[in-house]
Amino acid sequence: MVQAYCVKCRKKVEMKDPKEVKLKNGRPAAKGTCPTCGTNVFRIGKI
């Protein structure tokens, strides 16, 4: 699973429904939701 920092919960969480995306500069990233509060979470870098 992919971990990301949730700003609302203030802790690292396992991303729910992670989707692999590519930034404008070509770097890979992951986009998903926090399983606890439902806030969008984002992580830049390898998945």
C-alpha positions, 0 to 999 in steps of 0.5 A, a space after each residue: 500500500 501507498 502511504 501519504 501524510 493526511 493534513 487533517 489527521 496529522 499523521 501518515 495513513 495508508 492511501 485508499 484507492 490510490 491512483 498513479 498520476 504523472 505531474 507536468 514535469 514528468 515525475 510520478 505521483 500517487 493520489 487517493 483519499 484518507 481512509 479515516 476522514 476522507 480527505 484527499 491525500 497526495 504523494 510525489 515520488 515512486 509508488 
